[in-house]
Amino acid sequence: MSYFAHETAIVDDNVNIGEGTKIWHFSHVLSHTIIGENCSFGQNCVVGPKVNIGSGVKVQNNVSIYEGIEVEDDVFLGPSMVFTNVINPRAFIQRKEEFQKTLLKKGCSVGANATIVCGVTIGEYALIGSGAVVNKDVKPYALMVGVPARQIGWVGISGNTLEFNDNDRTEDDFATYMITGDSLEVVLK
């Protein structure tokens, strides 16, 4: 086994888990799920069935990733954040054929206790604040907070707030931010 699963974790048959991935206490990976390399799943997580997760993904405690959700590389899912997969659930009506696709693009982060309503795409490196409720698509690099979530700014790849060169934004604007002492330019369109 090239991945680690705690003795209390359950990994069903027909699962593909990448090298270096760690699955911690009381978590369950359901069948036909694909998980990339070097991922981490905290305690009490449920993944699948039929979910694709990229490499380098960090899933904190108490997160369930249901069928219909796709997670690209390097995504962060904060503690107790929530996904939905049906718009109008009822206990007495099966709606598995109505699951809506939710896509989390490379490098985005979702804060603790946030809710992601099904059918949305969260753009590359976007940052969803703790407790936010996302019910519409999120642009790449967007900083989203509130209920419902609204954009209050932009973040860079590092997650730091971007400062723009001009308050009157155009397509040619760029933002600068610092990573390990180097100034970088990022073009946002």
C-alpha positions in Angstrom: 0.0 0.0 0.0 1.6 3.3 -1.1 -0.8 5.4 1.0 -1.6 5.5 4.7 -5.0 4.7 6.2 -5.5 4.8 9.9 -6.8 1.5 11.4 -10.2 3.0 12.0 -10.5 4.3 8.4 -12.6 2.3 5.9 -11.5 2.2 2.2 -13.9 0.3 0.0 -13.0 -1.8 -3.0 -12.5 -0.3 -6.5 -10.7 2.8 -5.1 -7.5 4.4 -6.5 -5.5 6.3 -4.0 -2.2 8.0 -4.9 1.2 7.5 -3.2 1.8 9.5 0.0 -1.9 10.2 0.7 -3.0 10.0 4.4 -6.5 9.0 5.5 -7.0 9.6 9.2 -9.4 8.4 12.0 -13.0 7.3 11.3 -12.9 8.4 7.6 -14.5 6.4 4.8 -13.6 6.4 1.1 -16.4 4.9 -1.0 -16.0 2.8 -4.2 -15.1 4.2 -7.6 -13.3 7.2 -6.1 -10.0 8.4 -7.4 -7.6 10.3 -5.0 -4.3 11.8 -6.2 -0.9 11.7 -4.6 0.1 13.5 -1.3 -3.4 14.3 -0.1 -4.5 14.5 3.5 -7.9 13.6 4.9 -8.5 14.5 8.6 -10.7 12.6 10.9 -14.4 11.8 10.2 -14.3 12.5 6.4 -16.4 10.8 3.8 -15.4 10.7 0.2 -17.4 9.3 -2.7 -18.7 7.3 -4.3 -17.5 8.2 -7.8 -15.5 11.3 -6.8 -12.3 12.5 -8.4 -9.8 14.4 -6.3 -6.5 15.7 -7.6 -3.0 15.6 -5.9 -1.9 17.8 -3.0 -5.4 18.3 -1.7 -5.9 18.9 2.1 -9.2 18.0 3.6 -9.6 19.0 7.2 -11.8 17.2 9.8 -15.6 16.5 9.3 -15.8 17.1 5.5 -18.0 15.0 3.2 -17.3 15.1 -0.5 -20.3 13.6 -2.3 -20.8 12.2 -5.8 -21.0 15.1 -8.3 -18.0 17.0 -6.8 -14.7 17.2 -8.5 -11.6 18.6 -6.8 -8.5 19.6 -8.8 -4.9 19.7 -7.5 -3.8 21.7 -4.4 -7.2 22.5 -3.1 -7.7 23.2 0.7 -11.1 22.3 2.3 -11.4 23.8 5.9 -12.8 22.0 8.9 -16.5 21.2 8.8 -17.1 22.9 5.4 -20.1 21.5 3.6 -21.0 20.5 0.0 -24.5 19.9 -1.3 -25.3 17.8 -4.4 -29.0 18.4 -4.8 -30.8 21.8 -5.0 -34.1 20.6 -3.4 -33.5 17.5 -1.2 -36.3 15.6 0.4 -35.9 12.5 2.6 -38.7 10.7 0.9 -37.7 11.4 -2.8 -34.6 9.9 -4.4 -32.9 12.5 -6.6 -29.6 10.8 -7.5 -30.2 11.5 -11.2 -30.4 15.2 -10.3 -26.9 15.5 -8.7 -25.3 18.7 -9.9 -21.6 19.0 -10.7 -19.5 21.2 -8.5 -16.0 21.9 -9.6 -13.2 23.3 -7.4 -10.3 24.5 -9.6 -6.6 24.2 -8.9 -5.3 25.9 -5.7 -8.6 27.3 -4.4 -9.3 27.3 -0.6 -12.6 27.0 1.3 -12.6 28.2 4.9 -14.0 26.4 8.0 -17.8 26.0 8.1 -18.4 27.4 4.6 -21.2 25.9 2.5 -20.8 25.3 -1.2 -24.2 24.9 -2.9 -24.1 22.4 -5.8 -23.7 23.3 -9.4 -21.0 26.0 -9.0 -17.4 26.3 -10.1 -14.9 27.9 -7.8 -12.1 29.4 -9.9 -8.3 28.8 -9.6 -6.8 30.1 -6.3 -10.0 31.7 -5.2 -10.4 32.1 -1.4 -13.8 31.4 0.3 -13.9 32.9 3.8 -15.0 30.9 6.8 -18.8 30.6 7.1 -19.5 31.9 3.6 -22.4 30.4 1.6 -21.4 30.1 -2.1 -24.4 29.8 -4.4 -22.9 31.0 -7.7 -19.7 30.6 -9.7 -16.6 32.2 -8.2 -14.0 33.9 -10.4 -10.3 32.8 -10.3 -8.4 34.6 -7.5 -11.6 36.1 -6.0 -11.9 36.7 -2.3 -15.5 35.7 -1.2 -17.2 36.3 2.2 -20.7 36.4 3.7 -24.1 34.9 3.3 -24.7 34.7 0.4 -21.0 35.0 -0.5 -20.0 38.2 -2.3 -16.6 39.2 -3.7 -14.7 41.8 -1.6 -11.4 41.6 -3.3 -8.7 39.5 -5.0 -6.0 37.2 -3.7 -2.8 35.9 -5.2 -1.5 32.3 -5.4 -0.2 32.7 -1.9 -3.6 33.7 -0.6 -2.5 37.2 0.3 -4.7 40.2 -0.7 -3.8 41.8 -4.0 -3.2 45.5 -4.3 -3.9 46.9 -7.8 -1.8 49.4 -9.7 -4.9 51.5 -10.5 -8.3 51.9 -8.7 -10.0 52.3 -12.0 -9.6 48.7 -13.2 -9.2 47.8 -16.8 -8.2 44.5 -18.6 -4.5 45.7 -18.6 -4.3 46.2 -14.9 -2.0 44.1 -12.8 -1.6 43.5 -9.1 1.5 42.9 -7.0 2.0 40.9 -3.9 4.9 39.5 -2.0 6.0 35.9 -1.7 9.2 35.2 0.2 10.4 38.8 -0.4 10.0 38.8 -4.2 7.6 41.1 -5.8 5.5 39.4 -8.5 3.0 40.7 -11.0 -0.2 38.9 -11.7 -2.6 39.8 -14.6 -6.2 39.4 -13.7 -8.8 39.7 -16.5 
